Amino acid sequence: MADKTTVELLMEQYGMTLSTEDMCSAIGRPVSYGYQRFARGDFPIPTFVDGRRRVADVRDVAEFIDKRRKASS
C-alpha cells in the first residue's frame, strides 16, 4: 500500500478547510502565533474568511508543510 500524501492525512483529520486552531496545530504552532501573524498580515499560508472564521484550504496547508519538510532535509 502506498504512503498517504500530506493532503490525504490532513483531510482525514480536519476536512477540506482548516480553522485557525487547526492550521496552527497542523504546523506545530500555538494559536496565538496565528492571530499575531494575521494581525501583521504575514501568516505563511494563504487564508480566507468564511463567515466569521478565517480558514485555509487543506491543499495550501499541505503545500506549506511539504515545503518546510523539503527545506529541512
C-alpha positions as CSV (number, residue, x, y, z in Angstrom):
1,M,0.0,0.0,0.0
2,A,1.3,3.4,-1.0
3,D,2.1,6.0,1.7
4,K,-0.6,8.7,2.1
5,T,0.1,12.2,1.0
6,T,0.2,15.2,3.3
7,V,-3.1,16.4,1.8
8,E,-4.8,13.0,2.4
9,L,-3.6,12.9,6.0
10,L,-4.8,16.4,6.7
11,M,-8.1,15.8,5.0
12,E,-8.7,12.8,7.2
13,Q,-8.1,14.7,10.3
14,Y,-9.5,18.2,9.5
15,G,-11.6,18.1,6.3
16,M,-11.3,20.4,3.3
17,T,-10.8,23.6,5.3
18,L,-8.8,24.2,8.5
19,S,-9.7,26.7,11.1
20,T,-7.1,28.9,12.7
21,E,-6.8,26.5,15.6
22,D,-6.4,23.5,13.2
23,M,-3.9,25.3,10.9
24,C,-1.7,26.2,13.9
25,S,-2.0,22.7,15.3
26,A,-1.0,21.2,11.9
27,I,2.1,23.3,11.6
28,G,3.1,22.9,15.2
29,R,2.5,26.5,16.4
30,P,0.3,27.9,19.2
31,V,-2.9,29.6,18.2
32,S,-1.5,32.9,19.4
33,Y,1.1,32.6,16.6
34,G,-1.7,32.6,14.0
35,Y,-3.6,35.5,15.5
36,Q,-0.4,37.6,15.7
37,R,0.7,36.8,12.1
38,F,-2.8,37.5,10.8
39,A,-2.7,40.9,12.5
40,R,0.6,41.7,10.9
41,G,-0.5,40.3,7.6
42,D,2.2,37.8,7.2
43,F,0.7,34.4,8.0
44,P,2.7,32.0,5.8
45,I,-0.3,30.1,4.5
46,P,-3.0,31.7,2.2
47,T,-6.3,32.1,4.1
48,F,-9.7,33.4,3.5
49,V,-12.7,34.4,5.6
50,D,-15.7,32.0,5.6
51,G,-18.5,33.7,7.5
52,R,-16.8,35.0,10.7
53,R,-13.9,32.4,10.6
54,R,-10.5,32.6,9.0
55,V,-9.8,29.3,7.3
56,A,-7.3,27.8,4.9
57,D,-7.7,25.2,2.2
58,V,-6.2,21.9,3.1
59,R,-4.1,21.8,0.0
60,D,-2.4,25.1,0.9
61,V,-1.6,23.8,4.4
62,A,-0.2,20.6,3.0
63,E,2.0,22.5,0.5
64,F,3.4,24.6,3.3
65,I,4.2,21.5,5.4
66,D,5.8,19.7,2.4
67,K,7.9,22.8,1.5
68,R,9.1,23.0,5.2
69,R,10.0,19.4,5.2
70,K,11.9,19.6,1.9
71,A,13.8,22.7,3.1
72,S,14.9,21.0,6.3
73,S,16.2,17.9,4.5
